[in-house]
Amino acid sequence: SSLQEYFFVFSGDGGTLGHSELYALLETYGNDFSEVFRGNRFALLRAEKLENMEKVLDRGAYVLAGCKQLGNTKLDNMHTVHSIDLSGILKDIETFRIDCYDLADTGSSVVVEGKLAAIIKKNRPKLKVSMKNPDATFVAVIRGDTISFGYSLAEKAKQKPQAKAAEAAKKGSKAKAAEVAKKKSKPKAAAAAKKKPSVKT
């Protein structure tokens, strides 16, 4: 079968760790791939198919998005996205959203999102945007004057590793506090029930 191209976006706090971590995870989950391009917070890979992407994305501390690449275009020539065949993806969905990663700090995210949304809606006018639980997430990555366009292979509620640890600690302490409160209130409630005289009607 033919080789496909996939791109990945990384958070800025891992340096090159993001690439190393992703490649190790892809291999762990039985994926055979080759690196086409490695850039700042970005990697383009080639493979027949990438498997177990939910697990890979969930375990990757630095990877923000993993996508099947649909095409590349120039920032000032975005109408070429019209030529990308989206019919296979769009026929089975009702809702979508677009995530844009502006790795070059061009300030063009809103414009890019708007243009891509218009192209998608032109293909399927009845599609609705859903930010929370879309049927498909399309991803645009702005790198210099180039935009890579693709769709997400798996959803990931991503937090920075520190934020994730803090959140877990917070949940743990909340649960402990609730448990202590529960234990304290049980004897009180029992004592109150004992003292309360029964009311005869």
Secondary structure as UniProt FT lines:
FT   STRAND          4..10
FT   HELIX           12..14
FT   TURN            15..16
FT   HELIX           17..28
FT   TURN            29..30
FT   STRAND          34..39
FT   TURN            40..41
FT   STRAND          42..47
FT   HELIX           53..59
FT   STRAND          63..74
FT   HELIX           75..83
FT   HELIX           87..90
FT   TURN            91..92
FT   STRAND          95..102
FT   TURN            103..104
FT   HELIX           109..123
FT   TURN            125..126
FT   STRAND          128..129
FT   STRAND          136..143
FT   TURN            144..145
FT   STRAND          146..152
FT   HELIX           161..195
//
